[in-house]
Amino acid sequence: MSHIHLPDGVIPVFWWVAGYIITAVILAIAFSRTKSSETRKKIPLLGIVAALMLIGQSVPLGFIPFHLNLSVLAGIVLGPWLGFIAVFITNLFLAFLGHGGITVVGLNTLVVGSEAVLGYLLFNTFRRYIPSFAVAAAVTTVIALLLSVSLMVGVVALSKINPGLVLAERIERTTPKKEVKPISNVSIPRFVEIIAPFAVIGIAIESVVTALIIRFVVEVRPEIIGSLPRRRLRE
């Protein structure tokens, strides 16, 4: 959804270096928080979730220039720290596959990783007031994706790159057989105006998918979502 599809050499050096530095600091903290035995039990699950994210982010939705991130799902299932690590692993693999440049991995991890962190925090807040876990997951996904898309727009604005490059890259991934030329003279307000309708559709689709997966997990393997109170796991 908010993944930045830009090749190397487009984002100014200052911004992608800063993205890597901040990402490295957060990863260092995340790894230091994974030493407990309870967290280590989720390492195999991290691989499964990262694989799902890799598949989701590799396949465009087809009729709109967006794809599923499933990062909110990662935050709900893995927690904020392992969720952030899963986002980094996924973005690194995607860069190796040509889905964005290597230099953009740090910024992408920060933007998409915000979904995992917010996913964990918001879901654990909403589940106290919303009886349905699926509805809580859907509301969480909508809010987290709205923020991450806003962060993506902020990165484009701060880096002062042509937003038309972002649009062209997204369109080209949706229709890979057609070469798309960069769209020139696109202002940030116009950029937001263009992507807003597609973002709304994409957010709606991902919120439904995340809600259905969480509903399935709670019914079949509720222990996977360790943050849920035991007394409510079988509701």
C-alpha positions in Angstrom: 0.0 0.0 0.0 2.5 2.6 1.1 5.6 0.9 -0.3 7.8 3.4 -2.2 8.6 1.9 -5.6 11.6 3.9 -6.7 14.9 2.8 -8.2 18.3 3.7 -6.8 19.5 7.2 -7.5 16.2 8.9 -7.2 15.9 9.6 -3.5 18.6 12.1 -2.3 21.5 10.6 -0.4 20.7 12.5 2.8 17.3 11.0 3.1 18.0 7.4 2.3 21.1 7.4 4.5 18.9 8.9 7.3 16.3 6.2 6.7 18.9 3.5 7.1 20.3 5.0 10.3 16.9 5.3 12.0 16.0 1.8 10.8 19.2 0.4 12.2 18.6 2.0 15.6 15.0 0.6 15.7 16.2 -2.8 14.6 18.9 -2.8 17.3 16.2 -2.1 19.9 13.9 -4.7 18.4 16.6 -7.4 18.5 17.4 -6.6 22.1 13.7 -7.1 22.9 13.5 -10.6 21.4 15.6 -12.3 24.0 12.8 -13.6 26.1 11.7 -17.2 25.7 8.2 -16.2 24.9 9.3 -14.0 22.0 11.7 -16.6 20.7 8.8 -19.0 20.3 7.4 -16.7 17.6 10.5 -16.8 15.5 9.1 -19.6 13.2 5.9 -17.6 12.9 7.9 -14.6 11.9 9.1 -16.5 8.9 5.6 -17.5 7.9 4.2 -13.9 8.3 7.2 -12.5 6.4 6.5 -14.9 3.5 2.9 -13.9 3.4 3.9 -10.2 3.3 6.4 -10.9 0.6 3.7 -12.6 -1.5 1.2 -9.8 -0.8 3.6 -7.0 -1.7 4.8 -8.8 -4.9 1.3 -9.1 -6.4 -0.4 -5.8 -7.5 -4.2 -5.7 -6.9 -4.5 -5.4 -10.7 -7.2 -2.8 -11.2 -5.5 -0.3 -8.9 -1.8 0.6 -8.5 -1.5 -0.8 -5.0 -0.7 -4.1 -3.3 -1.4 -5.6 0.1 1.2 -4.9 2.7 -0.2 -7.2 5.5 2.1 -5.3 7.9 -0.8 -4.5 10.3 -1.4 -8.3 10.4 2.3 -8.8 11.3 2.1 -6.3 14.2 -1.1 -7.9 15.6 0.3 -11.5 15.4 4.0 -10.9 16.1 4.0 -7.8 18.2 5.6 -4.5 17.4 9.3 -5.5 17.5 9.1 -8.8 15.6 6.6 -7.2 13.3 9.1 -4.4 12.5 11.8 -7.0 11.8 9.5 -8.9 9.5 8.9 -5.7 7.6 12.6 -5.1 7.2 13.2 -8.6 6.0 10.4 -8.3 3.5 11.5 -5.0 2.1 15.1 -6.3 1.8 14.0 -9.3 -0.2 11.7 -7.1 -2.4 14.6 -4.8 -3.2 16.7 -7.8 -4.3 13.8 -8.7 -6.6 13.8 -5.3 -8.1 10.7 -4.1 -6.3 12.3 -0.7 -5.4 15.9 0.1 -5.0 18.3 -1.0 -2.2 18.8 2.6 -1.1 15.0 2.9 -0.4 14.9 -0.1 2.0 15.5 2.0 5.1 12.7 4.5 4.3 10.4 1.8 3.2 11.0 -0.1 6.4 10.1 3.0 8.5 7.0 3.8 6.5 5.6 0.2 6.3 7.0 -0.6 9.7 4.8 2.1 11.2 1.8 -0.1 10.2 3.1 -3.0 12.2 3.8 -0.9 15.3 0.4 0.9 15.1 -1.3 -2.4 14.3 -0.2 -3.9 17.6 -0.9 -0.8 19.7 -4.3 0.0 18.1 -5.6 -3.5 18.0 -4.8 -4.0 21.7 -6.7 -0.8 22.4 -9.7 -1.4 20.2 -10.2 -5.1 21.3 -11.1 -3.8 24.8 -14.0 -1.8 23.4 -15.0 -3.7 20.3 -16.5 -7.2 20.9 -15.5 -8.5 17.4 -11.8 -9.2 16.9 -12.4 -9.0 13.1 -14.0 -5.5 13.4 -11.2 -4.4 15.7 -8.6 -5.6 13.2 -10.4 -3.8 10.3 -10.6 -0.5 12.2 -6.9 -0.9 13.2 -5.9 -1.5 9.6 -7.8 1.5 8.2 -6.2 3.9 10.7 -2.7 2.4 10.4 -2.8 2.5 6.6 -4.1 6.1 6.5 -1.1 7.1 8.6 1.5 5.1 6.5 0.2 6.5 3.2 0.5 10.0 4.8 4.1 9.1 5.8 4.8 8.0 2.2 3.5 11.3 0.9 5.6 13.1 3.5 8.8 11.2 2.3 8.1 12.2 -1.3 7.5 15.8 -0.3 10.6 16.1 2.0 12.9 14.4 -0.5 11.7 16.9 -3.2 11.5 14.2 -5.9 9.0 14.4 -8.7 5.8 12.7 -7.5 5.2 11.7 -11.1 8.1 9.2 -10.8 6.1 7.4 -8.0 2.9 7.4 -10.0 4.7 6.1 -13.1 6.4 3.3 -11.1 3.1 2.2 -9.6 1.3 2.2 -12.9 4.1 0.3 -14.6 3.9 -2.4 -11.9 0.1 -2.7 -12.5 0.6 -3.0 -16.2 4.1 -4.4 -16.6 3.9 -5.0 -20.3 3.5 -1.3 -21.0 6.4 1.1 -20.6 5.2 4.2 -18.6 7.1 7.5 -18.9 7.4 9.6 -15.7 4.6 12.1 -15.3 6.1 15.6 -15.1 4.9 18.7 -13.2 3.0 16.9 -10.6 2.6 18.9 -7.4 2.2 17.2 -4.0 -1.5 18.3 -3.7 -2.2 16.9 -7.2 -0.3 13.7 -6.3 -2.5 13.3 -3.2 -5.6 14.0 -5.3 -4.6 11.3 -7.8 -3.7 8.5 -5.3 -6.5 9.2 -2.8 -9.3 7.2 -4.6 -7.0 4.3 -5.2 -5.7 4.4 -1.6 -9.3 4.3 -0.3 -10.0 1.2 -2.3 -6.7 -0.5 -1.4 -7.2 0.3 2.3 -10.7 -1.2 2.2 -9.5 -4.4 0.6 -6.6 -4.8 3.0 -8.8 -4.1 6.0 -11.2 -6.8 4.9 -8.4 -9.3 4.2 -6.7 -8.6 7.6 -10.0 -8.9 9.4 -10.8 -12.3 7.8 -7.3 -13.6 8.6 -7.6 -12.5 12.3 -11.0 -14.0 12.6 -9.7 -17.3 11.2 -6.7 -17.3 13.5 -8.8 -16.5 16.6 -11.2 -19.4 15.7 -8.5 -22.0 14.9 -5.3 -21.0 16.7 -6.1 -18.3 19.2 -2.9 -18.9 21.1 -1.0 -17.3 18.1 -2.3 -13.9 19.2 -0.7 -13.9 22.6 -1.8 -10.5 23.5 -5.5 -11.6 23.7 -6.9 -12.2 27.2 -7.3 -15.9 27.9 -10.9 -15.5 29.0 -11.8 -14.0 25.5 -9.8 -16.3 23.3 -12.8 -18.7 22.7 -15.5 -16.0 22.3 
